[in-house]
Amino acid sequence: STQSTWDMARHAELLQEFVDMVARGFVRQDSADRCLLVKMLLKGADISNITKPIHISREWGRKVTREFRGDFEGALPAEDDRELAANQVSFIDSCGVRLFGILAEFLPEMGLFRKSLQRNRSLWAKVRTELRERARARVLRGRA
């Protein structure tokens, strides 16, 4: 069912099915292959916020972080950017890299999304590092 497409608990399982299908060869006449391809494209669309321009990706990342906290209305305080950056890097590494990588391997047109994902991962990693260094500096100033 397509409902299982959005279930992140099944992400690795679906991804492995797709990797296996790509390895053996896509059979256009096979309805199971076509269905799996559609599921993976929907999965990519579902998590595509990590491939959007960084100002859009940041806003979606904040919304998702609030959702996981159970806070659907509040604003994510600026001091939580360190958590946001760490979460974005972690999500990109655990879910995005492999998904958009295999999609780009199968559909070269998806390479644009993979490149955007790599750019965002680098930006989030830089933000994470800068915010860690600032926090460390504040702690050290407080000890002096």
C-alpha positions in Angstrom: 0.0 0.0 0.0 1.1 3.6 -0.6 0.4 4.4 3.1 3.5 2.3 4.0 5.5 4.6 1.7 5.4 7.4 4.4 6.2 5.0 7.2 9.8 5.9 8.2 10.0 2.6 10.1 9.9 0.9 6.7 12.3 3.2 5.0 15.3 0.9 5.0 13.2 -2.1 3.9 11.6 -0.2 1.0 15.0 1.3 0.0 16.6 -2.2 0.0 13.8 -3.5 -2.2 14.4 -0.7 -4.6 18.2 -1.2 -4.6 17.6 -4.9 -5.4 15.2 -4.0 -8.2 17.7 -1.6 -9.7 20.4 -4.2 -9.5 18.4 -6.9 -11.3 16.9 -4.5 -13.7 13.6 -2.6 -13.9 10.9 -4.4 -15.8 8.4 -1.8 -17.1 5.7 -4.5 -17.7 6.0 -5.7 -14.1 3.3 -3.9 -12.0 5.3 -4.6 -8.8 8.4 -2.8 -10.3 6.2 0.1 -11.4 4.6 0.3 -8.0 7.9 0.2 -6.2 9.2 3.0 -8.4 6.2 5.1 -7.6 6.6 4.4 -3.9 10.2 5.6 -4.0 9.4 8.7 -5.9 6.7 9.5 -3.4 9.2 8.8 -0.6 11.6 11.2 -2.2 8.9 13.8 -2.5 7.9 13.3 1.1 11.4 14.0 2.4 12.4 16.5 -0.3 12.6 19.4 2.1 16.3 18.3 2.7 17.0 19.0 -1.0 15.3 22.5 -1.2 17.2 25.8 -1.1 18.6 26.2 2.4 16.2 28.9 3.5 13.2 26.6 2.6 14.9 23.6 4.0 15.5 25.4 7.3 11.9 26.3 7.7 10.7 22.8 7.0 13.3 21.4 9.3 12.0 23.7 12.1 8.4 22.5 11.4 9.4 18.9 11.5 11.4 19.4 14.7 8.4 21.1 16.3 6.2 18.3 15.1 8.4 15.7 16.7 8.3 17.7 20.0 4.5 17.7 19.8 4.4 21.5 19.4 2.5 22.3 16.3 1.9 26.0 16.9 5.0 27.4 18.7 8.1 28.8 17.2 11.4 27.0 17.4 13.7 29.3 19.5 16.9 30.5 17.8 19.0 28.7 20.4 17.6 25.4 19.1 19.4 25.9 15.8 22.2 23.7 17.1 19.7 20.9 17.6 18.2 21.6 14.2 21.5 21.5 12.4 22.5 18.2 14.1 19.1 16.7 13.3 19.3 17.8 9.6 22.8 16.3 9.2 21.7 13.1 10.9 18.5 12.8 8.8 20.3 13.5 5.6 23.0 10.9 6.4 20.5 8.2 7.6 17.7 8.7 5.0 18.5 11.1 2.3 21.9 10.2 1.0 21.1 6.6 0.0 17.6 7.4 -1.2 18.5 10.2 -3.5 21.7 8.4 -4.5 19.9 5.3 -5.8 17.1 7.5 -7.4 19.8 9.4 -9.2 21.5 6.2 -10.3 18.2 4.9 -11.7 16.9 8.2 -13.0 19.8 10.5 -13.9 17.5 13.5 -13.9 17.4 13.0 -10.1 21.1 13.9 -9.9 20.0 17.6 -9.4 18.4 16.6 -6.1 21.4 14.6 -5.0 23.7 17.6 -5.6 21.3 19.9 -3.7 21.2 17.4 -0.8 25.0 17.3 -0.7 25.2 21.1 -0.7 22.7 21.3 2.1 24.5 18.6 4.1 27.7 20.6 3.9 25.9 23.8 4.9 24.2 22.1 7.9 27.5 20.6 9.0 29.1 24.0 8.9 26.3 25.5 10.9 26.5 22.7 13.4 30.2 23.2 13.8 30.0 27.0 14.1 27.2 26.8 16.7 29.2 24.2 18.7 32.2 26.5 18.7 30.2 29.5 19.8 28.6 27.4 22.7 32.1 26.3 23.7 33.4 29.8 23.7 30.5 31.0 25.9 31.2 28.2 28.4 34.9 29.2 28.4 34.1 32.9 28.9 31.8 31.9 31.8 34.7 30.1 33.5 37.1 33.0 33.2 
